[in-house]
Amino acid sequence: MIEVFKTNVREASASIILVQKLLEHYPKSRISFDLEDCDRILRIEQKDVCPKKVSSVLAELGYFCEVLED
């Protein structure tokens, strides 16, 4: 399953830190950012992703995310 989020992350350096933090919670997942997209997409490929947990991890570091609806 792939969960897709809209974020306000702009810098590649921040995305690297956020991926590392998210991997602490989802160690067997594939996580990536697409900062070129207008929604600055965060993708997490994992069986059970909790959007509230992802949002709180980003919020702890001063960033926003929400599930991107189709």
C-alpha positions, 0 to 999 in steps of 0.5 A: 500500500502506498500512502500519499501526502501533501506537505509544505516541505521545500528543502531537500535537506529537510526531506532527508531528515524527515525520511530518517525520522519516519524510518524510525517509525516505519523501518521496513517502508519505502519513503520518498519526497517529490519536491518538484510537485506543486503539492511537495508529495511525500510517499510512504510504501508500507502495509499499515501507515497511520496518517495521524502518526506521519502528521505528528512526526512532521509537526514535531519538526515544524512541517505540515502534511495531509493525506492527498485525496484522489 
